[in-house]
């Protein structure tokens, strides 16, 4: 099947990448003369990031761009806080960066520029080709319009539609201000006026750059001329009573590069297709920008359409009906939410300041986690290593009910003056680890404390925070890998070169990691330490489970699986255990490496049976292993 995609924005490119990597012939058609560069930056919902992470597996060497945003703070212009909320796995990224990222997965021959859509050529009421204004014609089996809010493909299918009147405009820009970003690390800060429809938002999109946007009631704009000079004058006029951070942004901004967004939307269409032509992304639906849902919905559309095409067992029209059924209800909710927030914004309703983010995009069958687990840990903590099998089993069986947030405990800044029970120096630590190796099944070697003792536990924790600022999933694997280097391979994980080498192997950006370790990651680590003090965390690991009724259960130190499971069930009695029986290689797809004990434990096997399976997979070239005196670690062979 040949799929002709009209528009090389985010929806079109994501669809193209997924389809081509599943064996489809694609042709991408773009009206501009080169890769689109318009737009500034936007926030990505975690569901959208899951899609980009899936795409990245097609070529792990291509790095996902963006800056982790883990907090949103709504304020008044006098800096009074209206609301402060932690975010999980949101990312801010520049539009040009994500377009470049997606472009790297397709070949030049698959993208055709200077093609402005004109019309379809039909035969027997089905489109057989797309014709373009320059005279080019592209034949295909299926045609997907991804050409934005002013879609010519949509117009050819449904005629003109009624856009809502523009009541709010948005001025968007990107500035370089690393000092301000260091003061507001990984935070979406939005100042909202209580007297009229006026707000400004600040979001870091890298360590150096921050995207900013000013939303305002169109009635506040007396001069309708939107030249750079007038836009600058308007910003200074409307924001004259806002705090210092706002004027730092304005003073660093090049107003020649600003984009003025005339916010509008239209009612949900009754269908997203006719015959063998379909629409996705802004071509199919538009919500007002208050929800930050546009780009995320473009990726969700692309993923769902690709999934249905790949698994297609019927006609394309049936596929389109399934697509509409899967997406329409949620998209209508976003349209309505954008309108509700807009009305509250214009009327400056104090009691109805709504979080300017869509909070849940998952489909109905995927339950939103109802339990939060704060996990205070440390990559050097032996008990945190020993409890890995229990945590992994809990995740396999109950992951849809809880989300885990990793916080570093930072037990040992240095050995000077350190006195934790019987451990006062590296020799004591070596003796303790030897006892742990004899008591538990997880392989743990005390050699590092005798051969190359760590002088502080802080550096690897700060490196983990730096990894989290780049990519939460890769940070999770980085955290695990440096635990292995210390506990199993007896490597000194305070060695910055070793940490960087390990990070690069897992696809993290070297330069950004080094920069973050010295700046933003240090701030995040210090925040973790302060949070631990606030919650009176004195033992690692500490597990703090809490539900939506603010009930909580705190567990300190080593825990058996049954205790962790009981905490989930006590806080959410309706939780049902996932009893899926996974094949060995499926388990290795979830966890990049496992000790023999972890594999045995997670597969619910006897030790001898588990060892036989692992050895057979190794002899077949599917697994590779490392051994030490206390056990083995296994991982998939390269290319599997």
Secondary structure, DSSP 8 states (H G I E B T S, - for coil): -EEEEE--SHHHHHHHHHHHTTT-EEEEE-SSSSS-----EEEE-HHHHHHHHHHHTT-TTS----EEEEEEEEE-TT--EEEEEEEEEEEEEEHHHHHHHHHTTS-GGGEE-S--EEEEEEETTEEEEEEETTS-EEE-SEEEE---TT-HHHHHHH---------EEEEEEEEE-HHHHHHTTTEEEEEE-SSSSEEEEEEESSSSEEEEEEEEEGGG-S-----HHHHHHHHHHHTTTS-HHHHHHHHH--GGG-EEEEE------S-SEETTEEE-GGGT----GGG--HHHHHHHHHHHHHHHHHT--S-HHHHHHHHHHHHHHHHHHHHHHHHHHHHHHHTT-GGG---SS------TTS----EEEEEEE-TT-HHHHHTHHHHHHHHHHHGGGEEEEEEE----S-STT--BTTB-SHHHHHHHHHHHHHHSSS----HHHHHS--S-SHHHHHHHHHHHHH-HHHHHHHHHHHHHHHHTT---TT-HHHHHHHHHHTT--HHHHHHHHHTHHHHHHHHHHHHHHHTT--SSSEEEEEETTS-EEEEES---HHHHHHHHHHH-TT---------HHHHHHHSSEEEHHHHHHHHT--HHHHHHHHHHHHHTTSEEEEEETTEEEEEE-TT-
